């Protein structure tokens, strides 16, 4: 596990969230280019805030599979 971002929060944002996997075949490359210079999913090359924004957009666009 790698910590990508840390900040104090006032309320839980993902209280009912479970682990999932990104289905890269369903991700619109424009979404990735919105958050990164390249159309690839690499949270280590962007800031923690950008990683969180990308995660939220991937969840909103149903680009996750295998939730447990």
mmCIF file of the N, C-alpha and C atoms, coordinates in Angstrom:
data_MODEL
# 
_entry.id   MODEL 
# 
loop_
_atom_site.group_PDB 
_atom_site.id 
_atom_site.type_symbol 
_atom_site.label_atom_id 
_atom_site.label_alt_id 
_atom_site.label_comp_id 
_atom_site.label_asym_id 
_atom_site.label_entity_id 
_atom_site.label_seq_id 
_atom_site.pdbx_PDB_ins_code 
_atom_site.Cartn_x 
_atom_site.Cartn_y 
_atom_site.Cartn_z 
_atom_site.occupancy 
_atom_site.B_iso_or_equiv 
_atom_site.pdbx_formal_charge 
_atom_site.auth_seq_id 
_atom_site.auth_comp_id 
_atom_site.auth_asym_id 
_atom_site.auth_atom_id 
_atom_site.pdbx_PDB_model_num 
ATOM 1   N N  . UNK A 1 1  ? 0.847   -1.158 0.000   1.00 0.00 ? 1  UNK A N  1 
ATOM 2   C CA . UNK A 1 1  ? 0.000   0.000  0.000   1.00 0.00 ? 1  UNK A CA 1 
ATOM 3   C C  . UNK A 1 1  ? 0.903   1.235  0.000   1.00 0.00 ? 1  UNK A C  1 
ATOM 4   N N  . UNK A 1 2  ? 0.504   2.246  -0.759  1.00 0.00 ? 2  UNK A N  1 
ATOM 5   C CA . UNK A 1 2  ? 1.251   3.493  -0.838  1.00 0.00 ? 2  UNK A CA 1 
ATOM 6   C C  . UNK A 1 2  ? 0.285   4.635  -0.553  1.00 0.00 ? 2  UNK A C  1 
ATOM 7   N N  . UNK A 1 3  ? 0.641   5.497  0.364   1.00 0.00 ? 3  UNK A N  1 
ATOM 8   C CA . UNK A 1 3  ? -0.159  6.664  0.693   1.00 0.00 ? 3  UNK A CA 1 
ATOM 9   C C  . UNK A 1 3  ? 0.078   7.729  -0.370  1.00 0.00 ? 3  UNK A C  1 
ATOM 10  N N  . UNK A 1 4  ? -0.978  8.120  -1.083  1.00 0.00 ? 4  UNK A N  1 
ATOM 11  C CA . UNK A 1 4  ? -0.844  9.102  -2.151  1.00 0.00 ? 4  UNK A CA 1 
ATOM 12  C C  . UNK A 1 4  ? -1.204  10.513 -1.696  1.00 0.00 ? 4  UNK A C  1 
ATOM 13  N N  . UNK A 1 5  ? -2.058  10.602 -0.674  1.00 0.00 ? 5  UNK A N  1 
ATOM 14  C CA . UNK A 1 5  ? -2.505  11.929 -0.232  1.00 0.00 ? 5  UNK A CA 1 
ATOM 15  C C  . UNK A 1 5  ? -2.974  11.833 1.216   1.00 0.00 ? 5  UNK A C  1 
ATOM 16  N N  . UNK A 1 6  ? -2.744  12.885 1.962   1.00 0.00 ? 6  UNK A N  1 
ATOM 17  C CA . UNK A 1 6  ? -3.145  12.925 3.361   1.00 0.00 ? 6  UNK A CA 1 
ATOM 18  C C  . UNK A 1 6  ? -3.637  14.325 3.676   1.00 0.00 ? 6  UNK A C  1 
ATOM 19  N N  . UNK A 1 7  ? -4.808  14.439 4.288   1.00 0.00 ? 7  UNK A N  1 
ATOM 20  C CA . UNK A 1 7  ? -5.319  15.734 4.727   1.00 0.00 ? 7  UNK A CA 1 
ATOM 21  C C  . UNK A 1 7  ? -6.410  15.515 5.777   1.00 0.00 ? 7  UNK A C  1 
ATOM 22  N N  . UNK A 1 8  ? -6.648  16.501 6.581   1.00 0.00 ? 8  UNK A N  1 
ATOM 23  C CA . UNK A 1 8  ? -7.716  16.448 7.561   1.00 0.00 ? 8  UNK A CA 1 
ATOM 24  C C  . UNK A 1 8  ? -9.050  16.627 6.846   1.00 0.00 ? 8  UNK A C  1 
ATOM 25  N N  . UNK A 1 9  ? -10.049 15.851 7.260   1.00 0.00 ? 9  UNK A N  1 
ATOM 26  C CA . UNK A 1 9  ? -11.371 15.946 6.645   1.00 0.00 ? 9  UNK A CA 1 
ATOM 27  C C  . UNK A 1 9  ? -12.409 16.245 7.712   1.00 0.00 ? 9  UNK A C  1 
ATOM 28  N N  . UNK A 1 10 ? -13.524 16.807 7.281   1.00 0.00 ? 10 UNK A N  1 
ATOM 29  C CA . UNK A 1 10 ? -14.595 17.123 8.234   1.00 0.00 ? 10 UNK A CA 1 
ATOM 30  C C  . UNK A 1 10 ? -15.672 16.043 8.254   1.00 0.00 ? 10 UNK A C  1 
ATOM 31  N N  . UNK A 1 11 ? -15.758 15.241 7.179   1.00 0.00 ? 11 UNK A N  1 
ATOM 32  C CA . UNK A 1 11 ? -16.723 14.144 7.145   1.00 0.00 ? 11 UNK A CA 1 
ATOM 33  C C  . UNK A 1 11 ? -16.225 13.068 6.195   1.00 0.00 ? 11 UNK A C  1 
ATOM 34  N N  . UNK A 1 12 ? -16.747 11.858 6.385   1.00 0.00 ? 12 UNK A N  1 
ATOM 35  C CA . UNK A 1 12 ? -16.360 10.736 5.522   1.00 0.00 ? 12 UNK A CA 1 
ATOM 36  C C  . UNK A 1 12 ? -16.907 10.944 4.121   1.00 0.00 ? 12 UNK A C  1 
ATOM 37  N N  . UNK A 1 13 ? -16.092 10.648 3.125   1.00 0.00 ? 13 UNK A N  1 
ATOM 38  C CA . UNK A 1 13 ? -16.526 10.779 1.737   1.00 0.00 ? 13 UNK A CA 1 
ATOM 39  C C  . UNK A 1 13 ? -16.823 9.429  1.110   1.00 0.00 ? 13 UNK A C  1 
ATOM 40  N N  . UNK A 1 14 ? -16.255 8.362  1.645   1.00 0.00 ? 14 UNK A N  1 
ATOM 41  C CA . UNK A 1 14 ? -16.395 7.048  1.046   1.00 0.00 ? 14 UNK A CA 1 
ATOM 42  C C  . UNK A 1 14 ? -16.841 6.028  2.092   1.00 0.00 ? 14 UNK A C  1 
ATOM 43  N N  . UNK A 1 15 ? -17.837 6.388  2.892   1.00 0.00 ? 15 UNK A N  1 
ATOM 44  C CA . UNK A 1 15 ? -18.278 5.517  3.970   1.00 0.00 ? 15 UNK A CA 1 
ATOM 45  C C  . UNK A 1 15 ? -18.759 4.152  3.524   1.00 0.00 ? 15 UNK A C  1 
ATOM 46  N N  . UNK A 1 16 ? -19.422 4.047  2.372   1.00 0.00 ? 16 UNK A N  1 
ATOM 47  C CA . UNK A 1 16 ? -19.941 2.779  1.887   1.00 0.00 ? 16 UNK A CA 1 
ATOM 48  C C  . UNK A 1 16 ? -19.105 2.185  0.774   1.00 0.00 ? 16 UNK A C  1 
ATOM 49  N N  . UNK A 1 17 ? -17.920 2.732  0.573   1.00 0.00 ? 17 UNK A N  1 
ATOM 50  C CA . UNK A 1 17 ? -17.067 2.305  -0.541  1.00 0.00 ? 17 UNK A CA 1 
ATOM 51  C C  . UNK A 1 17 ? -16.344 1.020  -0.221  1.00 0.00 ? 17 UNK A C  1 
ATOM 52  N N  . UNK A 1 18 ? -16.226 0.155  -1.208  1.00 0.00 ? 18 UNK A N  1 
ATOM 53  C CA . UNK A 1 18 ? -15.458 -1.072 -1.071  1.00 0.00 ? 18 UNK A CA 1 
ATOM 54  C C  . UNK A 1 18 ? -14.331 -1.059 -2.103  1.00 0.00 ? 18 UNK A C  1 
ATOM 55  N N  . UNK A 1 19 ? -13.420 -1.970 -1.954  1.00 0.00 ? 19 UNK A N  1 
ATOM 56  C CA . UNK A 1 19 ? -12.302 -2.042 -2.888  1.00 0.00 ? 19 UNK A CA 1 
ATOM 57  C C  . UNK A 1 19 ? -12.823 -2.414 -4.275  1.00 0.00 ? 19 UNK A C  1 
ATOM 58  N N  . UNK A 1 20 ? -12.188 -1.881 -5.270  1.00 0.00 ? 20 UNK A N  1 
ATOM 59  C CA . UNK A 1 20 ? -12.565 -2.165 -6.647  1.00 0.00 ? 20 UNK A CA 1 
ATOM 60  C C  . UNK A 1 20 ? -11.337 -2.132 -7.531  1.00 0.00 ? 20 UNK A C  1 
ATOM 61  N N  . UNK A 1 21 ? -11.546 -2.412 -8.774  1.00 0.00 ? 21 UNK A N  1 
ATOM 62  C CA . UNK A 1 21 ? -10.467 -2.420 -9.743  1.00 0.00 ? 21 UNK A CA 1 
ATOM 63  C C  . UNK A 1 21 ? -10.920 -1.591 -10.935 1.00 0.00 ? 21 UNK A C  1 
ATOM 64  N N  . UNK A 1 22 ? -10.019 -0.812 -11.481 1.00 0.00 ? 22 UNK A N  1 
ATOM 65  C CA . UNK A 1 22 ? -10.354 0.003  -12.637 1.00 0.00 ? 22 UNK A CA 1 
ATOM 66  C C  . UNK A 1 22 ? -10.304 -0.876 -13.880 1.00 0.00 ? 22 UNK A C  1 
ATOM 67  N N  . UNK A 1 23 ? -11.377 -0.852 -14.651 1.00 0.00 ? 23 UNK A N  1 
ATOM 68  C CA . UNK A 1 23 ? -11.424 -1.563 -15.926 1.00 0.00 ? 23 UNK A CA 1 
ATOM 69  C C  . UNK A 1 23 ? -10.862 -0.618 -16.979 1.00 0.00 ? 23 UNK A C  1 
ATOM 70  N N  . UNK A 1 24 ? -9.581  -0.751 -17.261 1.00 0.00 ? 24 UNK A N  1 
ATOM 71  C CA . UNK A 1 24 ? -8.910  0.192  -18.163 1.00 0.00 ? 24 UNK A CA 1 
ATOM 72  C C  . UNK A 1 24 ? -9.484  0.175  -19.577 1.00 0.00 ? 24 UNK A C  1 
ATOM 73  N N  . UNK A 1 25 ? -10.138 -0.913 -19.956 1.00 0.00 ? 25 UNK A N  1 
ATOM 74  C CA . UNK A 1 25 ? -10.746 -0.950 -21.294 1.00 0.00 ? 25 UNK A CA 1 
ATOM 75  C C  . UNK A 1 25 ? -11.986 -0.066 -21.374 1.00 0.00 ? 25 UNK A C  1 
ATOM 76  N N  . UNK A 1 26 ? -12.551 0.310  -20.233 1.00 0.00 ? 26 UNK A N  1 
ATOM 77  C CA . UNK A 1 26 ? -13.756 1.151  -20.216 1.00 0.00 ? 26 UNK A CA 1 
ATOM 78  C C  . UNK A 1 26 ? -13.460 2.607  -19.913 1.00 0.00 ? 26 UNK A C  1 
ATOM 79  N N  . UNK A 1 27 ? -12.205 2.936  -19.654 1.00 0.00 ? 27 UNK A N  1 
ATOM 80  C CA . UNK A 1 27 ? -11.860 4.309  -19.297 1.00 0.00 ? 27 UNK A CA 1 
ATOM 81  C C  . UNK A 1 27 ? -11.679 5.132  -20.567 1.00 0.00 ? 27 UNK A C  1 
ATOM 82  N N  . UNK A 1 28 ? -12.389 6.230  -20.633 1.00 0.00 ? 28 UNK A N  1 
ATOM 83  C CA . UNK A 1 28 ? -12.239 7.166  -21.740 1.00 0.00 ? 28 UNK A CA 1 
ATOM 84  C C  . UNK A 1 28 ? -10.879 7.843  -21.604 1.00 0.00 ? 28 UNK A C  1 
ATOM 85  N N  . UNK A 1 29 ? -10.053 7.777  -22.636 1.00 0.00 ? 29 UNK A N  1 
ATOM 86  C CA . UNK A 1 29 ? -8.710  8.359  -22.555 1.00 0.00 ? 29 UNK A CA 1 
ATOM 87  C C  . UNK A 1 29 ? -8.750  9.856  -22.288 1.00 0.00 ? 29 UNK A C  1 
ATOM 88  N N  . UNK A 1 30 ? -9.838  10.524 -22.669 1.00 0.00 ? 30 UNK A N  1 
ATOM 89  C CA . UNK A 1 30 ? -9.957  11.962 -22.391 1.00 0.00 ? 30 UNK A CA 1 
ATOM 90  C C  . UNK A 1 30 ? -10.010 12.237 -20.887 1.00 0.00 ? 30 UNK A C  1 
ATOM 91  N N  . UNK A 1 31 ? -10.581 11.306 -20.123 1.00 0.00 ? 31 UNK A N  1 
ATOM 92  C CA . UNK A 1 31 ? -10.607 11.456 -18.663 1.00 0.00 ? 31 UNK A CA 1 
ATOM 93  C C  . UNK A 1 31 ? -9.182  11.416 -18.123 1.00 0.00 ? 31 UNK A C  1 
ATOM 94  N N  . UNK A 1 32 ? -8.395  10.449 -18.594 1.00 0.00 ? 32 UNK A N  1 
ATOM 95  C CA . UNK A 1 32 ? -7.010  10.348 -18.129 1.00 0.00 ? 32 UNK A CA 1 
ATOM 96  C C  . UNK A 1 32 ? -6.203  11.567 -18.527 1.00 0.00 ? 32 UNK A C  1 
ATOM 97  N N  . UNK A 1 33 ? -6.404  12.063 -19.753 1.00 0.00 ? 33 UNK A N  1 
ATOM 98  C CA . UNK A 1 33 ? -5.666  13.242 -20.216 1.00 0.00 ? 33 UNK A CA 1 
ATOM 99  C C  . UNK A 1 33 ? -6.084  14.509 -19.471 1.00 0.00 ? 33 UNK A C  1 
ATOM 100 N N  . UNK A 1 34 ? -7.256  14.493 -18.895 1.00 0.00 ? 34 UNK A N  1 
ATOM 101 C CA . UNK A 1 34 ? -7.725  15.622 -18.083 1.00 0.00 ? 34 UNK A CA 1 
ATOM 102 C C  . UNK A 1 34 ? -6.880  15.773 -16.814 1.00 0.00 ? 34 UNK A C  1 
ATOM 103 N N  . UNK A 1 35 ? -6.325  14.650 -16.334 1.00 0.00 ? 35 UNK A N  1 
ATOM 104 C CA . UNK A 1 35 ? -5.590  14.648 -15.079 1.00 0.00 ? 35 UNK A CA 1 
ATOM 105 C C  . UNK A 1 35 ? -4.096  14.370 -15.229 1.00 0.00 ? 35 UNK A C  1 
ATOM 106 N N  . UNK A 1 36 ? -3.651  13.989 -16.408 1.00 0.00 ? 36 UNK A N  1 
ATOM 107 C CA . UNK A 1 36 ? -2.268  13.602 -16.608 1.00 0.00 ? 36 UNK A CA 1 
ATOM 108 C C  . UNK A 1 36 ? -1.802  13.995 -18.009 1.00 0.00 ? 36 UNK A C  1 
ATOM 109 N N  . UNK A 1 37 ? -0.502  14.033 -18.200 1.00 0.00 ? 37 UNK A N  1 
ATOM 110 C CA . UNK A 1 37 ? 0.041   14.365 -19.508 1.00 0.00 ? 37 UNK A CA 1 
ATOM 111 C C  . UNK A 1 37 ? -0.109  13.218 -20.497 1.00 0.00 ? 37 UNK A C  1 
ATOM 112 N N  . UNK A 1 38 ? -0.211  11.997 -19.989 1.00 0.00 ? 38 UNK A N  1 
ATOM 113 C CA . UNK A 1 38 ? -0.347  10.817 -20.844 1.00 0.00 ? 38 UNK A CA 1 
ATOM 114 C C  . UNK A 1 38 ? -1.648  10.092 -20.542 1.00 0.00 ? 38 UNK A C  1 
ATOM 115 N N  . UNK A 1 39 ? -2.183  9.411  -21.536 1.00 0.00 ? 39 UNK A N  1 
ATOM 116 C CA . UNK A 1 39 ? -3.445  8.687  -21.381 1.00 0.00 ? 39 UNK A CA 1 
ATOM 117 C C  . UNK A 1 39 ? -3.204  7.318  -20.759 1.00 0.00 ? 39 UNK A C  1 
ATOM 118 N N  . UNK A 1 40 ? -2.596  7.303  -19.587 1.00 0.00 ? 40 UNK A N  1 
ATOM 119 C CA . UNK A 1 40 ? -2.393  6.058  -18.854 1.00 0.00 ? 40 UNK A CA 1 
ATOM 120 C C  . UNK A 1 40 ? -2.681  6.298  -17.381 1.00 0.00 ? 40 UNK A C  1 
ATOM 121 N N  . UNK A 1 41 ? -3.112  5.270  -16.715 1.00 0.00 ? 41 UNK A N  1 
ATOM 122 C CA . UNK A 1 41 ? -3.466  5.361  -15.305 1.00 0.00 ? 41 UNK A CA 1 
ATOM 123 C C  . UNK A 1 41 ? -2.212  5.149  -14.464 1.00 0.00 ? 41 UNK A C  1 
ATOM 124 N N  . UNK A 1 42 ? -1.648  6.240  -13.949 1.00 0.00 ? 42 UNK A N  1 
ATOM 125 C CA . UNK A 1 42 ? -0.436  6.154  -13.136 1.00 0.00 ? 42 UNK A CA 1 
ATOM 126 C C  . UNK A 1 42 ? -0.513  7.189  -12.012 1.00 0.00 ? 42 UNK A C  1 
ATOM 127 N N  . UNK A 1 43 ? -1.104  6.812  -10.867 1.00 0.00 ? 43 UNK A N  1 
ATOM 128 C CA . UNK A 1 43 ? -1.295  7.779  -9.777  1.00 0.00 ? 43 UNK A CA 1 
ATOM 129 C C  . UNK A 1 43 ? 0.009   8.257  -9.138  1.00 0.00 ? 43 UNK A C  1 
ATOM 130 N N  . UNK A 1 44 ? 1.127   7.600  -9.442  1.00 0.00 ? 44 UNK A N  1 
ATOM 131 C CA . UNK A 1 44 ? 2.407   7.994  -8.858  1.00 0.00 ? 44 UNK A CA 1 
ATOM 132 C C  . UNK A 1 44 ? 3.030   9.188  -9.567  1.00 0.00 ? 44 UNK A C  1 
ATOM 133 N N  . UNK A 1 45 ? 2.519   9.544  -10.735 1.00 0.00 ? 45 UNK A N  1 
ATOM 134 C CA . UNK A 1 45 ? 3.081   10.663 -11.486 1.00 0.00 ? 45 UNK A CA 1 
ATOM 135 C C  . UNK A 1 45 ? 2.251   11.935 -11.377 1.00 0.00 ? 45 UNK A C  1 
ATOM 136 N N  . UNK A 1 46 ? 1.256   11.939 -10.509 1.00 0.00 ? 46 UNK A N  1 
ATOM 137 C CA . UNK A 1 46 ? 0.439   13.132 -10.281 1.00 0.00 ? 46 UNK A CA 1 
ATOM 138 C C  . UNK A 1 46 ? 0.310   13.351 -8.776  1.00 0.00 ? 46 UNK A C  1 
ATOM 139 N N  . UNK A 1 47 ? -0.168  14.508 -8.394  1.00 0.00 ? 47 UNK A N  1 
ATOM 140 C CA . UNK A 1 47 ? -0.318  14.809 -6.969  1.00 0.00 ? 47 UNK A CA 1 
ATOM 141 C C  . UNK A 1 47 ? -1.443  13.979 -6.351  1.00 0.00 ? 47 UNK A C  1 
ATOM 142 N N  . UNK A 1 48 ? -1.469  13.941 -5.032  1.00 0.00 ? 48 UNK A N  1 
ATOM 143 C CA . UNK A 1 48 ? -2.521  13.224 -4.324  1.00 0.00 ? 48 UNK A CA 1 
ATOM 144 C C  . UNK A 1 48 ? -3.894  13.779 -4.609  1.00 0.00 ? 48 UNK A C  1 
ATOM 145 N N  . UNK A 1 49 ? -4.005  15.097 -4.698  1.00 0.00 ? 49 UNK A N  1 
ATOM 146 C CA . UNK A 1 49 ? -5.304  15.714 -4.987  1.00 0.00 ? 49 UNK A CA 1 
ATOM 147 C C  . UNK A 1 49 ? -5.786  15.352 -6.379  1.00 0.00 ? 49 UNK A C  1 
ATOM 148 N N  . UNK A 1 50 ? -4.863  15.305 -7.332  1.00 0.00 ? 50 UNK A N  1 
ATOM 149 C CA . UNK A 1 50 ? -5.231  14.912 -8.694  1.00 0.00 ? 50 UNK A CA 1 
ATOM 150 C C  . UNK A 1 50 ? -5.647  13.447 -8.719  1.00 0.00 ? 50 UNK A C  1 
ATOM 151 N N  . UNK A 1 51 ? -4.944  12.595 -7.989  1.00 0.00 ? 51 UNK A N  1 
ATOM 152 C CA . UNK A 1 51 ? -5.311  11.178 -7.911  1.00 0.00 ? 51 UNK A CA 1 
ATOM 153 C C  . UNK A 1 51 ? -6.712  11.013 -7.341  1.00 0.00 ? 51 UNK A C  1 
ATOM 154 N N  . UNK A 1 52 ? -7.040  11.764 -6.307  1.00 0.00 ? 52 UNK A N  1 
ATOM 155 C CA . UNK A 1 52 ? -8.364  11.688 -5.701  1.00 0.00 ? 52 UNK A CA 1 
ATOM 156 C C  . UNK A 1 52 ? -9.434  12.158 -6.677  1.00 0.00 ? 52 UNK A C  1 
ATOM 157 N N  . UNK A 1 53 ? -9.183  13.244 -7.390  1.00 0.00 ? 53 UNK A N  1 
ATOM 158 C CA . UNK A 1 53 ? -10.154 13.740 -8.368  1.00 0.00 ? 53 UNK A CA 1 
ATOM 159 C C  . UNK A 1 53 ? -10.368 12.717 -9.482  1.00 0.00 ? 53 UNK A C  1 
ATOM 160 N N  . UNK A 1 54 ? -9.292  12.092 -9.936  1.00 0.00 ? 54 UNK A N  1 
ATOM 161 C CA . UNK A 1 54 ? -9.413  11.066 -10.966 1.00 0.00 ? 54 UNK A CA 1 
ATOM 162 C C  . UNK A 1 54 ? -10.206 9.879  -10.443 1.00 0.00 ? 54 UNK A C  1 
ATOM 163 N N  . UNK A 1 55 ? -9.931  9.441  -9.227  1.00 0.00 ? 55 UNK A N  1 
ATOM 164 C CA . UNK A 1 55 ? -10.669 8.332  -8.626  1.00 0.00 ? 55 UNK A CA 1 
ATOM 165 C C  . UNK A 1 55 ? -12.160 8.643  -8.556  1.00 0.00 ? 55 UNK A C  1 
ATOM 166 N N  . UNK A 1 56 ? -12.489 9.845  -8.126  1.00 0.00 ? 56 UNK A N  1 
ATOM 167 C CA . UNK A 1 56 ? -13.901 10.226 -8.039  1.00 0.00 ? 56 UNK A CA 1 
ATOM 168 C C  . UNK A 1 56 ? -14.566 10.214 -9.407  1.00 0.00 ? 56 UNK A C  1 
ATOM 169 N N  . UNK A 1 57 ? -13.848 10.673 -10.431 1.00 0.00 ? 57 UNK A N  1 
ATOM 170 C CA . UNK A 1 57 ? -14.427 10.665 -11.772 1.00 0.00 ? 57 UNK A CA 1 
ATOM 171 C C  . UNK A 1 57 ? -14.564 9.247  -12.316 1.00 0.00 ? 57 UNK A C  1 
ATOM 172 N N  . UNK A 1 58 ? -13.600 8.385  -12.053 1.00 0.00 ? 58 UNK A N  1 
ATOM 173 C CA . UNK A 1 58 ? -13.703 6.998  -12.491 1.00 0.00 ? 58 UNK A CA 1 
ATOM 174 C C  . UNK A 1 58 ? -14.886 6.303  -11.822 1.00 0.00 ? 58 UNK A C  1 
ATOM 175 N N  . UNK A 1 59 ? -15.121 6.586  -10.551 1.00 0.00 ? 59 UNK A N  1 
ATOM 176 C CA . UNK A 1 59 ? -16.272 6.006  -9.852  1.00 0.00 ? 59 UNK A CA 1 
ATOM 177 C C  . UNK A 1 59 ? -17.575 6.539  -10.439 1.00 0.00 ? 59 UNK A C  1 
ATOM 178 N N  . UNK A 1 60 ? -17.611 7.840  -10.755 1.00 0.00 ? 60 UNK A N  1 
ATOM 179 C CA . UNK A 1 60 ? -18.826 8.454  -11.293 1.00 0.00 ? 60 UNK A CA 1 
ATOM 180 C C  . UNK A 1 60 ? -19.159 7.959  -12.694 1.00 0.00 ? 60 UNK A C  1 
ATOM 181 N N  . UNK A 1 61 ? -18.135 7.564  -13.454 1.00 0.00 ? 61 UNK A N  1 
ATOM 182 C CA . UNK A 1 61 ? -18.366 7.102  -14.812 1.00 0.00 ? 61 UNK A CA 1 
ATOM 183 C C  . UNK A 1 61 ? -18.448 5.590  -14.907 1.00 0.00 ? 61 UNK A C  1 
ATOM 184 N N  . UNK A 1 62 ? -18.557 4.918  -13.763 1.00 0.00 ? 62 UNK A N  1 
ATOM 185 C CA . UNK A 1 62 ? -18.699 3.452  -13.689 1.00 0.00 ? 62 UNK A CA 1 
ATOM 186 C C  . UNK A 1 62 ? -17.560 2.736  -14.382 1.00 0.00 ? 62 UNK A C  1 
ATOM 187 N N  . UNK A 1 63 ? -16.347 3.204  -14.164 1.00 0.00 ? 63 UNK A N  1 
ATOM 188 C CA . UNK A 1 63 ? -15.171 2.576  -14.770 1.00 0.00 ? 63 UNK A CA 1 
ATOM 189 C C  . UNK A 1 63 ? -14.496 1.599  -13.834 1.00 0.00 ? 63 UNK A C  1 
ATOM 190 N N  . UNK A 1 64 ? -15.201 1.195  -12.770 1.00 0.00 ? 64 UNK A N  1 
ATOM 191 C CA . UNK A 1 64 ? -14.620 0.237  -11.826 1.00 0.00 ? 64 UNK A CA 1 
ATOM 192 C C  . UNK A 1 64 ? -15.351 -1.088 -11.915 1.00 0.00 ? 64 UNK A C  1 
ATOM 193 N N  . UNK A 1 65 ? -14.629 -2.164 -11.659 1.00 0.00 ? 65 UNK A N  1 
ATOM 194 C CA . UNK A 1 65 ? -15.202 -3.510 -11.682 1.00 0.00 ? 65 UNK A CA 1 
ATOM 195 C C  . UNK A 1 65 ? -14.713 -4.268 -10.459 1.00 0.00 ? 65 UNK A C  1 
ATOM 196 N N  . UNK A 1 66 ? -15.285 -5.384 -10.208 1.00 0.00 ? 66 UNK A N  1 
ATOM 197 C CA . UNK A 1 66 ? -14.773 -6.278 -9.168  1.00 0.00 ? 66 UNK A CA 1 
ATOM 198 C C  . UNK A 1 66 ? -14.874 -5.738 -7.760  1.00 0.00 ? 66 UNK A C  1 
ATOM 199 N N  . UNK A 1 67 ? -15.883 -4.956 -7.470  1.00 0.00 ? 67 UNK A N  1 
ATOM 200 C CA . UNK A 1 67 ? -16.024 -4.470 -6.096  1.00 0.00 ? 67 UNK A CA 1 
ATOM 201 C C  . UNK A 1 67 ? -16.351 -5.624 -5.181  1.00 0.00 ? 67 UNK A C  1 
ATOM 202 N N  . UNK A 1 68 ? -15.708 -5.615 -4.010  1.00 0.00 ? 68 UNK A N  1 
ATOM 203 C CA . UNK A 1 68 ? -15.914 -6.709 -3.058  1.00 0.00 ? 68 UNK A CA 1 
ATOM 204 C C  . UNK A 1 68 ? -16.462 -6.189 -1.757  1.00 0.00 ? 68 UNK A C  1 
# 
